[in-house]
């Protein structure tokens, strides 16, 4: 049987096979090379002092505490606003909306939002929040810009897990006399928690990695701010990514840039892992 | 009893309104973004003239006789994206085939995990590595005075679009009915022939979707290409320092003023139109796929 396949065909298949294996190898090599190099260049510069001090010429310290705090603030403010809106929108799409055309329009809008590049978000965020609402270049303006940017992610993941909640749950709850909102709050939302948490983690990942949208909205300051200052208009601050960009491109201090890159990389890995883990754990719970 | 019903009714109505407004917020945001971009982008185009703006080859906003032609940026964005697609799509497609059809489950899992990790890495990190490794490498390999050029940008963009190309085409390949594969194998085709001549054509629309996604991602990328492309407003050449639509906006925003600043918004508007066209194509493709 095997003999009937001509040599030409065999060679052709072999070549294609080799290319397939090669390309998979290239992807893995890129990841290994990238992470290996960044950690090799970056890790030696990470120390307790580096993590807990701010850059100061007088004290001759180089630290990224302000940038770490700013990133945390931006994540907190963004998630606190985007999560309720996103979940609300997903609930509307899945539980309330009946007109197919309306659903289609909203979904089209969400898809459009998710396709817009972050540099445009940065520009529009500057126009709307920094100038029009005169919040100034501030963490608040940056966070509000990211709210619009992360909204599609939250809506999509929540909507997907709402779809997996069996229709019988809803009917059972309604048949027992529960109102629609009571039914959603006590039956639908708890069963969809895995999608909500996954959406939340994915958004955090997107926020941690975002730079172009923050450059003109959240600014480049390196001062340590308290959480209360962070939500006041006019208090600018650079996130880790923006700080990396400034150190690498504007000042040429590559060692600091690589140290920040190593931190960002580890954060990305942790976020990626936790997204997978929570999806697994919460799904199992739901099944029981 | 009646009062309870009244409050319950009120809550029901209130929640209905809240959810409805949340739902329409996304539509509102799209209108808001479009509105702001149009109102701040169109005036400058009117002042310069649409032909001079889109097809002018000179970008000298700060000279005495300022000229605002953005053809170099448009062409650079198109060439850069095209380059990334030409290298990235075959590579990504092959990798997707490997994951879904060739590899044993354990290896497939590892490769898929690496792809996921790659997709999460921030673009500035890609930019930094490109700046430190790719740029000097390109300079040495082609014996150039400076390695920050279109070629380096294409390499970085290729790596950045790979994850989305791979994961979307993998999903498309997986969605091909098993019967196709079995029928092809039963007719005597080898496994490789089946994959390339039956499964890939059957998954064509999904693969095209991944290409459109890759185009969208690479045309919108700003920070990484800003760090590796040299950022000079030249007409594009493979080994010339170039400026993309995105980097044109990002690099001059901080110090521009007057008409120069307005033009930057017009550039963003052009970029936005590009993205909308790509999204539209993507939507049409997905729709066709569903049928």
HADDOCK unambig.tbl for C-alpha pairs under 7 A between the chains (distance, minus, plus):
assign (segid A and resid 13 and name CA) (segid B and resid 192 and name CA) 5.70 0.50 0.50
assign (segid A and resid 13 and name CA) (segid B and resid 193 and name CA) 6.76 0.50 0.50
assign (segid A and resid 17 and name CA) (segid B and resid 192 and name CA) 6.97 0.50 0.50
assign (segid A and resid 20 and name CA) (segid B and resid 94 and name CA) 4.88 0.50 0.50
assign (segid A and resid 20 and name CA) (segid B and resid 95 and name CA) 6.12 0.50 0.50
assign (segid A and resid 20 and name CA) (segid B and resid 98 and name CA) 5.78 0.50 0.50
assign (segid A and resid 21 and name CA) (segid B and resid 98 and name CA) 6.57 0.50 0.50
assign (segid A and resid 23 and name CA) (segid B and resid 91 and name CA) 5.61 0.50 0.50
assign (segid A and resid 23 and name CA) (segid B and resid 94 and name CA) 6.11 0.50 0.50
assign (segid A and resid 23 and name CA) (segid B and resid 95 and name CA) 5.43 0.50 0.50
assign (segid A and resid 24 and name CA) (segid B and resid 95 and name CA) 4.74 0.50 0.50
assign (segid A and resid 24 and name CA) (segid B and resid 98 and name CA) 6.64 0.50 0.50
assign (segid A and resid 28 and name CA) (segid B and resid 111 and name CA) 6.57 0.50 0.50
assign (segid A and resid 28 and name CA) (segid B and resid 114 and name CA) 6.38 0.50 0.50
assign (segid A and resid 31 and name CA) (segid B and resid 114 and name CA) 6.54 0.50 0.50
assign (segid A and resid 31 and name CA) (segid B and resid 118 and name CA) 6.48 0.50 0.50
assign (segid A and resid 85 and name CA) (segid B and resid 22 and name CA) 5.45 0.50 0.50
assign (segid A and resid 88 and name CA) (segid B and resid 19 and name CA) 4.92 0.50 0.50
assign (segid A and resid 88 and name CA) (segid B and resid 22 and name CA) 5.46 0.50 0.50
assign (segid A and resid 88 and name CA) (segid B and resid 23 and name CA) 6.82 0.50 0.50
assign (segid A and resid 89 and name CA) (segid B and resid 19 and name CA) 5.90 0.50 0.50
assign (segid A and resid 89 and name CA) (segid B and resid 22 and name CA) 4.61 0.50 0.50
assign (segid A and resid 89 and name CA) (segid B and resid 23 and name CA) 3.88 0.50 0.50
assign (segid A and resid 91 and name CA) (segid B and resid 19 and name CA) 6.71 0.50 0.50
assign (segid A and resid 92 and name CA) (segid B and resid 19 and name CA) 5.12 0.50 0.50
assign (segid A and resid 92 and name CA) (segid B and resid 20 and name CA) 5.71 0.50 0.50
assign (segid A and resid 92 and name CA) (segid B and resid 23 and name CA) 5.82 0.50 0.50
assign (segid A and resid 93 and name CA) (segid B and resid 23 and name CA) 6.72 0.50 0.50
assign (segid A and resid 106 and name CA) (segid B and resid 23 and name CA) 6.89 0.50 0.50
assign (segid A and resid 106 and name CA) (segid B and resid 24 and name CA) 6.56 0.50 0.50
assign (segid A and resid 106 and name CA) (segid B and resid 26 and name CA) 6.64 0.50 0.50
assign (segid A and resid 106 and name CA) (segid B and resid 27 and name CA) 5.89 0.50 0.50
assign (segid A and resid 109 and name CA) (segid B and resid 26 and name CA) 5.93 0.50 0.50
assign (segid A and resid 109 and name CA) (segid B and resid 27 and name CA) 5.19 0.50 0.50
assign (segid A and resid 109 and name CA) (segid B and resid 30 and name CA) 6.27 0.50 0.50
assign (segid A and resid 110 and name CA) (segid B and resid 26 and name CA) 5.96 0.50 0.50
assign (segid A and resid 112 and name CA) (segid B and resid 279 and name CA) 6.79 0.50 0.50
assign (segid A and resid 113 and name CA) (segid B and resid 30 and name CA) 6.64 0.50 0.50
assign (segid A and resid 115 and name CA) (segid B and resid 216 and name CA) 6.99 0.50 0.50
assign (segid A and resid 115 and name CA) (segid B and resid 279 and name CA) 6.91 0.50 0.50
assign (segid A and resid 116 and name CA) (segid B and resid 275 and name CA) 6.74 0.50 0.50
assign (segid A and resid 117 and name CA) (segid B and resid 220 and name CA) 4.77 0.50 0.50
assign (segid A and resid 117 and name CA) (segid B and resid 221 and name CA) 6.86 0.50 0.50
assign (segid A and resid 119 and name CA) (segid B and resid 222 and name CA) 6.48 0.50 0.50
assign (segid A and resid 119 and name CA) (segid B and resid 246 and name CA) 6.78 0.50 0.50
assign (segid A and resid 120 and name CA) (segid B and resid 268 and name CA) 6.50 0.50 0.50
assign (segid A and resid 124 and name CA) (segid B and resid 33 and name CA) 6.36 0.50 0.50
assign (segid A and resid 124 and name CA) (segid B and resid 36 and name CA) 6.86 0.50 0.50
assign (segid A and resid 180 and name CA) (segid B and resid 12 and name CA) 6.90 0.50 0.50
assign (segid A and resid 181 and name CA) (segid B and resid 12 and name CA) 5.93 0.50 0.50
assign (segid A and resid 181 and name CA) (segid B and resid 15 and name CA) 6.83 0.50 0.50
assign (segid A and resid 209 and name CA) (segid B and resid 121 and name CA) 6.90 0.50 0.50
assign (segid A and resid 209 and name CA) (segid B and resid 122 and name CA) 4.22 0.50 0.50
assign (segid A and resid 209 and name CA) (segid B and resid 123 and name CA) 6.96 0.50 0.50
assign (segid A and resid 210 and name CA) (segid B and resid 122 and name CA) 6.73 0.50 0.50
assign (segid A and resid 212 and name CA) (segid B and resid 222 and name CA) 6.76 0.50 0.50
assign (segid A and resid 212 and name CA) (segid B and resid 223 and name CA) 6.21 0.50 0.50
assign (segid A and resid 241 and name CA) (segid B and resid 124 and name CA) 6.49 0.50 0.50
assign (segid A and resid 245 and name CA) (segid B and resid 124 and name CA) 6.37 0.50 0.50
assign (segid A and resid 248 and name CA) (segid B and resid 128 and name CA) 6.95 0.50 0.50
assign (segid A and resid 249 and name CA) (segid B and resid 227 and name CA) 6.76 0.50 0.50
assign (segid A and resid 261 and name CA) (segid B and resid 125 and name CA) 5.80 0.50 0.50
assign (segid A and resid 265 and name CA) (segid B and resid 121 and name CA) 6.45 0.50 0.50
assign (segid A and resid 268 and name CA) (segid B and resid 120 and name CA) 6.04 0.50 0.50
assign (segid A and resid 268 and name CA) (segid B and resid 121 and name CA) 6.35 0.50 0.50
assign (segid A and resid 269 and name CA) (segid B and resid 117 and name CA) 6.62 0.50 0.50
assign (segid A and resid 272 and name CA) (segid B and resid 117 and name CA) 6.89 0.50 0.50
